[in-house]
Amino acid sequence: MANQPVDAPSLLTNVEWERKPPSIDANLKDYAEACRTFRWEDVEREFDWSRTGKINIVHEAIDRHAAGTRRDKVALYYTDYDTRDERYTFDDLKRHTSKFGHVLKRLGVKRGDRVGIFLPRTPELYVAILGTHRIGAIPVPLFEAFMEQAIQDRLSDSAAIACVTTPALKARIPRPALPALKHLILVGAGGTLAADEVGYEQAMAGAPEWLEPEWLTKDDGLIIHYTSGSTGKSKGALHRQYAMVGHYQTAKWALDLRDEDIYWCTADPGWVTGTSYGIYGPWTLGVSSVVIGGRFDPDRWYQTIQKYRVSMWYSAPTAYRMLMSAGEAIPKPYDLSSLRHICSVGEPLNPEALKWMKKITGLAPHETWWMTETGMQIICNYRSLDFKIGCTGKPFPGTYATVVDDQGKELPPFELGNLVVKPGWPSMMKAIWNNPAKFDEYFRIPGWYVSGDTAMKDADGYLWYQGRADDVIKTAGERVGPFEVESALVAHPAVAEAGVIGKPDAVRGQIIKAFIALRKGHEPSDALKQQIAGFVKTNLAAHAAPREIAFVEKVPKTRSGKIMRRVLRAWDRGEPVGDISTMEE
Ligand code: WTA
């Protein structure tokens, strides 16, 4: 990558600061001091396993609270604003996850086996993930919006032996293509079940209320999150039990969680934020969490803050921008005064959205930068540290993130380069499931984990995210690989070739745009565009369907057949395409 110098003087003079009062009461009191003295080994002492040597996340997140003073504390508040309004204490979750562990054991699911978790956002989703942990098996969360192709890819690659789902979602699981999948556990199935199906409610009713966790080691598997790169199908980032050390400490210092907080992480456990910071971080700290079911709805979001008196809120820039575009009148009737801290993740938070949030809530969302593969927050803004508006932040104490050239040499301030992290933080993925070559690609610059993002550092040591170095798309905060969308597109009978890019969008960050060459005998039309987008929606996922389609004669490719997305992006902007001499023909 060329090291383009960034316009340093304008950055320095135009930047606005969020200054923190010196008296601010934060868990992390002094960032600079923590960078000097903090050691991950010291965090290990917060866990029972540091004394017993017996590790299982379900013990640290649930059982030890249920055995102590937090026994009757609410761990999970849940509503779907329709038929359900429930609360579960740590003791309730201990019993439910024990029962679910028994259900899995009875089916013969063992330590290390993979269990697909394909459920809408309900309490059962959380019970299923933690119950899977209890027996030492590895949950593979599958986002509720995924359709057949996406489900097949993930269940097949992970060779899941069981999958927890609902009768409605079951239709998207292609059983004949999944020989390893032996059992379905169906939530809300009623009476009619096939021979290899188990009714969740019936099985849970008959199961004992206690199951001792399977005791594991630090390196045993915790969870597999499938995520997208710019080439190939989605890949499974495998995390290990030891990751909890990172979840715990970042939830304490970056999210600034405290015992008395009511915490709302809006992410679905189908994505890493929904587990690292929707389950592991808050519950290893013993904090009460709010989960709401159903679709995004601005009115309900503000209502949720009022209803539960949410004090700490973790969401994403697209959500903040959607609240912003819904207008100032919607929050007016609600009492948002319970909020004391807000964080943001997944995409850069533009200053306009940050300032709007501050106007509505009195609080500026603090950025956190991290990835599925890092497992935990790496670059953050902290409650006790002044930050620059629009800036990603500073490395979490005990981690080292910086900007390097392609040879791994650190770059001086204001030079654009690769955003990298020094390996060795506790939550770094352990492997890419079934794919050591893909894992090695992350370490292609010796000595560094290569994020695939570009960034620059300023003279004060703050890191500024600049973009992706590859073709990965972030749409409404969700990570989508262009290859997966292109594969889904070319399966449509009218499509000969397809190339997909992320097109900048004011609300969603990016939207998916597809350039399509049609097969002979098919004519471009708006109706065909809709049909093709609908085809991706029903086969892959709604969030992965192109919002824009352009018909072209040919999709530009290199001689070796690689789609030239650089050319597609230039076409989209109406710019000259530059040197295309490597194109075929
Ligand atoms: C992007 C989400 C700018 C980045 C936890 C990264 C961000 C990718 C930020 C990982 C941020 C995440 N500012 N960009 N604060 N946080 N990203 O795996 O491009 O879904 O590489 O993990 O999101 O996305 P993933």
Boltz pocket constraint, residues with backbone or C-beta under 6 A from the ligand:
constraints:
  - pocket:
      binder: B
      contacts: [[A, 227], [A, 271], [A, 272], [A, 273], [A, 344], [A, 345], [A, 346], [A, 347], [A, 348], [A, 349], [A, 367], [A, 368], [A, 369], [A, 370], [A, 371], [A, 372], [A, 373], [A, 379], [A, 392], [A, 451], [A, 452], [A, 453], [A, 465], [A, 467], [A, 468], [A, 474], [A, 477], [A, 478], [A, 479]]
      max_distance: 6.0
